[in-house]
Amino acid sequence: MFEKNIYIQRRERLISKISSGIVIILGNNDVGMNYAHNPYHFRQDSDFLYFFGIDRPGLVGIIDIDTGISTLFGNDYSLDDLVWIGKQPTISDLAAKTGIVKPKSLQKIEDIVNSAQRSRRKIHFLPQYRHDNLIALHEWLTLPISDIKNGASVELIKAIVSLRSIKGAEEIAEMENAVNITRQMHIAVMKAAKPGMYESELAGIAQSIAIAHQGQLSYPVIMSKDGQTLHNHYQGNKLQEGDLVLGDYGAENTMHYAGDITRTFPIAKKFSSQQADIYDIVLRAEMAVIENLKPGVPYRNLHLLAAGIILDGLKGMGLIKGNIEDALQAGAYGLFFPHGLGHMIGLDVHDMEGLGENYVGYRDGLERSSQFGFKYLRLAKELESGFVLTVEPGIYFIPELIENWKSYKKHREFINYQTLNLFKTFGGIRIEDNCLITDNGYRVLGQHIPKTVGEIEGLRG
């Protein structure tokens, strides 16, 4: 946990942004994989971590906006529990660490909720992604499940997004730590890879380093020679000379802050000339975006900057023809770059996505595009000092998508489908870093992770 005043101040800032009522923030519970006493690895809810900091199942926090009082609800473990899990802090001990004086048992929540309902006070809660918490709210509020699903407080969502979007110094230090662990993971994988290995062996190297640092993965490892599949979690391929491996993974450190880095490298000691040409286009796009990061710049504009560089580079290779600006406006780049440029990152790898992507990455008056590829941009609004985000352009050759567009003659005035046939088995390349927006520009978090052709070939050699 951070020092308790950090949590006190966060709750005070939240109180200042909500008009009235009570705020319920549910922590997570253990979830059984195949029976109750064989649970998945426990992961605390990120909003609960942000405001209360306690990394233990079975807790709920309530913040009274009108009185300014925060209360932690939870039950101490029984003697039977302690036989299996060892001595644990009491609820009073935990409450003191987050700046709360008088914690209460879970059974007291209904009294608080009933009192608020009798007084016709607003009860604010967040969207729920776990069914046990959804059911708990249903029982406390005596509302239908459908009303709970659709009744999350927009006022609370917007307030939390405004707070969590701006990272404090203590958070930036943790994120830098997560990126540096992730760096070790990527360098170890790039050094170890060789023909005859399976993708799963490389994934195991990455995961073992995250666990060795007393953390976990911040999301399931993407480690694939089929990099054209954007979220490819299959790891059963045997790697051969000539393959490119796209590795997208990151560490979640002990404070639950996420790293999210992608590197693409050859199984051979060097890139082929074709691989190097495509790689350098992606790298140029990534570096151009990073160099233009600063407060006030709409991230959607940087997405289009990356897309324009990709189109220009592919034109030089004979895959694109015609006017680049026209091709950009028409969305022809979506065949090769069908995802958004990046997203916010913090306690969640897609930070605050559970609160609603449009609340996090967009604003009133800035609507999401309906254009293929562009519509998947998670972050579009103007950048602010304190944002931490990913920059991750890519070029992909997706056979099914190519065949579909070709059959409909889509953007044939811009796409040279005859030349494109030579790239159907190429795969995909993505390069990704995590960047902090500063008052005057940006800072790439963490120690440098090799990413030029020369740097990667140096590791591979």
N, C-alpha and C positions, 0 to 999 in steps of 0.2 A: 504493500500500500504506500501511497504518498503520505506526506505529513498531513495531519487531520485538518489543518486550516484550509488546505486546498479543497477538500470536500465541503467544508462549511461555506467557503466563498462560492463554490459552484452552485450550491443549493440557494444561497442568497441571490445570486444573479438570476437563477430560474424564477424565484419568487418575484423579482422585480419585473419580469416579463409576462406574468400571468395575471389576469384581472382579479380573479377571486376563486374560492373553492378549495378542494383538496386534490392533490396529485398522487396517484397510486403508481409506483414503479415496482414491478414484480421481478424478483430474481428468478433464476432457473432452478429446476430440480434435477436429480439424477434420473436418467432414462435407461431402462433395461434394453440390452441388445436382443436377448431372446428370453430372458426372465429377469425379474426385478433385481436380484442380487448379482447379476452379471451386467453392470451398467456400461454404457459408452463412457469414454473419457468426459469428465465434467467440464463444461464451459459455461461460465457465468454470463448472464445477459450484459451486453456492453453498456446500455444506459444505466443499469444498476451499478456497474463498475464505475462509471463516470461520476455518479452522484454519491455513491456510498462506499465503493472501493473494496467491499468484502467479498472474497472469493470462496464462497461456501454455499452449498445448496440449501433450499428451504427457507429463504429470507424474502421479506417484502419491506419496502420503504414507503412511507406516506409523508408527504410534505403539505402542511396546512398553509395555504397562501395567505390567509387572513391573519393568522396568529404568528406566522413565521416559525412555527415549531415543526421539526422533523422527528419522526418516530421510526425506529427499526423494530420490525416484528419477526420473531423467530423462536424456536424452542431449543433448549439445551439438549444435547445428546443424552440418552439413557445409559445406565451402567451396561446393559446388554450391548448397546452400540459400541461403547468404548472398548469392550473386549476385542472387537474386530478392527477398530480403526485407531485405537490408542487415545491418549489424553488429548483433548481439544479445548480451545478457548471457550469460555462461556459467552452467551449472547451479550451480557453486560460488558465483558472485556472487548468484544468486537465493536459494540456500539461506541465505547469510549474512543477507540481508534479512529472512528469517523466523525467524532464530535457530537455524539448524541448521548444525553444524560440518562434518560429513562426509557429503555427498550421495553417491549411488551411481548406477550406470547402471541402466536399466530391466531389463536382462538379469539383474540380481542379485536381483530380486524372488522368483524361483522358489526361490533358495537360502534366503531368509528364510522363505518359506511352507513349504518342505519340512522345514526345521529345526523349525518350530512344530508341524507335523503329527507328526513323529517323537517329539517330546516330549509329544504329546497336549495341547498348549496350545489354548485356545479361540481361533478366528480370527473376529473380528467384522467384518462388512461391512454396508453399507446397501442398501436396495432400489435396483435399477438401472433407469434409464429409457432408457438408450442401449444398443443391441445390441452395439456393439463392446466396451463395458465389461463387459457380461454375458458375452460370449464370453471376455474376458480372465480373469475370475474362474473361469469354467468350466475354462480351461486351467491356471491356476495351482493350483487346488484339486483338479483331476481329479475333479470332481463333475458329474453330469448338469445340464443347463440348468434342468430343473424344480426341482432341489434348490437351485440358486442363486436362482431366482425366489422360492422359498418359504422360503429359509434366512436371510434378513436377521436381524441380531441385534436383538431387541426391547430388550435391555438398552442397546445402543448408541443405538438410536432414541430411547428415553426420555431418555437422558443428554443427547443433542444437543438435543432439544426443550427440555429444562429450561434449557440454556445459551442457545440462540439466541432463546428467547422473551423474555428480559430484555435489552433493548437498552442497551448502554453509551453513555456520553456521546459517544464518537467516532462511533457509529452514528447516534445521534439527530441530530447535526450534519449527517451525510451525507443522512439522510432529509429533513431540513428543506430542504437544498439541492435534492433531487429534487422536492419539492413546489413549491418556488419556481420551478423551471424549468417544471413542469407548469402552474403559475399563468399564466406567460407564454403557454403554448400555448393555454389556454382563453380568455384575454382576447383574444388575437389572432384566434381563430376567431370568437368572439362579435361582435367588431367588424367582421370581414370579410364575414360571411354576408349574402347578398342574394338576392332572387328570380332564378332563372335559373342559379344556380350548381349544380354537381353536388356531392353529398356527398363525392366523391373529392377535389375541390379543397380543401375544408375539411380533410380528413384530411391532405392534402399540406402544408398550412400547419402543422398540429400536428407532424407528423413532422420537418419541416425545422428547427423550433426545437429539438427534442430533439437532432438531429444537430449543429446549430450549436453546441451546448454540449458537443460532443465525447462525447456519450452516444448512447443509442438509445431506442427505445420500450421500456417495461417489459412490454408485451403488445400484440397487434394492436389498432389503433384501432377503436373502435365509434363510428360517426358516421352516424346514421340518422334519417330522418323516421319510420321504422317502429320506434319505441322500444319497442313492445309485444313485440318479439322480443329477448329478454334479451341474447344474445351475437350481435348482428347485425353481421357483417363485410362484408355487401354494401354497396357505396358507389356504385352506378350510377344513383341516382335524381336527377332534376332537381328542385331545391327551388322551391316556390311560396309565394306569400303565403298565410298560414293554416296552413302546416306548422309543427310543432314539431320541433326537432332535439335528439336525445339524444346528447350527446358524452361518452363514457366512455373515457379514455385517460390515460397518464401517462408521465413521463420516467424512464429508468434512467440515473443519472448515471455519472460516470467510475469511481466505486468500486462500481458495480453495485447501488446501493440504489434502490428503486422508489418512485415516486409513483403514486397511483391516485385520480383525481378524476373525478366526474361532475357535469356541469351540463346543464340542459335549457333551451332558449331558443326564442323564436319567430322565424320568418323575417320576419314583419311587425315593425314598429318596437315594437309593443306586444302583450302577450298579449290574447287575447279574454277576455271575462268568464268563460266556461266554463273556459278554460285556466288562468286566474289562480286560480279557485276550487280546482281540483284541485291546482295547484302549491302553494298555501298549505297544503293538508292535508299534503302530503309534507314541506314545510319545517317545519311544526309538529312532525311526528313526528321529523324529524332533530334539531331543536334540543332537543326534550324528552329524547331519548336522550343527546345530548352533555352536557346539563346534569346528567344522572344518572350519568355515568361516574365511577367511583372504585374503589379496591381493595376486593375482597370481594364486589362485586356480580356475580351470575351473568349472563353476557351473554344467556342464553336469556330471562331476565326482561325485559331491555331490548328484545329482539325482540318479545315479547308487548306491551310498552308501546307500541312503534311501531304494531303491528298494531291495538291498541285505539284509538289516535288516528285511524288510517286508517278504521276502521269507523265511529267516531263522526262523522268529517267527511263520509263518504259517506252516512251516515244523514241528515245535514243537507241533502244534495242529493237525497234521495229514492231513493237507490240501495240502501240498507240499511234494514231494518225490524226491529222486535222488540227484545229485550233485548240490549244490546251485549256484556255479559259472557258470555251464553249463546252468542252468535254467535262470540265469540273462542274459547271453549273447544271449540266444534264445528269450528273451522277454516274458517269461511266466508270469512274474509279472504284465504284462499289464492287465490281467484279473481282478486283484484286485486293481491295482494302474494305471488307464488308463489316467492320466493327468500329466503335468509337475510339477516339484517340487516347482516352484515359478516364480516370475516375478519382474521386476523393479516397483517401486511405487514412486509417488511424486505428481505433480499437477494432474496427471491422476492415477486412481487406477491401470490400466495397463499402466505404464508410457510411453508416447510417442507412443503408439500403432498406433495412427493415421498416424504416419510418416512411418510406415512399421515395422512389428515385427522383421523381419530379420536384419534390420539396427540397432535395439535396442539391441537385445539379441544374435546376432551372429556377425561374422566378416569375412573378406576375408580369405578364406582357412579353415573356420569352417562351414561345411555344416550341415543342419538339417537332422536328421535321418528320414528314411521312415518307421521305425518300429512302430507298433501300440503302442500307449501310449507315447513312447519316442518322436514321431514326434510332440506332443503337448507341448513340453518343450519350453517356451517362452524365457527363459534366459539360454544360454549355455556357453557363452564366459568367459574368465578369469575375476575374480572379481578385482575391483580397490577401493582404499580408496576413500570414498565419495559416493559410490553406496548405495542406500537403496533398499532393496528387501524383498520379502515375502518368508518364508519357510513354506510349507504347504503340507506335505505328507498325504496320506489317505489310508484307506482300504475300499473297497466297494464290495458288493455282488449284482451284477446287473443281475436279472433273465434272461433277454433277451440275454445278452452277454454270460452268463454261458451256456444257451441252445444252442446258436450258436456255441460256441467253442466245446461243448460236441458233437454236431451232426457231426462236422468235425473231431472229435478226435484230436483236436489241442493241442499240448504239453501234450498229455496223458502220456508221460514218466515222466512228472514233476507234473502234477495236479491230485489229487485224487478226481475224480468226484463223487464217491460214498459218500465220507464223505462230499463233498461240498453240496450235496442235503440238508443237515441239516441246511445250512446257507442261503438258498434262500430268506428267509423273514427277514434276519438280518437288512438290511439297509446299512448304511455307517457311517464311522467315519473319520473326518478330524480335524487336529489341526494346527493352523497357527499363526505365529508371524511376526512382521516387524522388520528387522535388518539393522543396519548401519554397513558398512565395514569401519573399522578404519585403521590407519597406520600399526598396529600390530595384528589386529584381528577383533573383532566385538563388537557391543553393541546392545542389544535388546532394542528397543525404548519403552518409556513409563514405567509407574509403572507396577509391576507384575500383570498379569491377571491369576487367578487360573486356573490350567490345569492338575495337577495330579489327580488321582482317589480320593485320600484323600481330597485334597483341594475342589474339586467339590462336593463331598459328604458332606463336611462340610457346603458349601453354601446351598445345597439342604436340609440339615437337619434343 
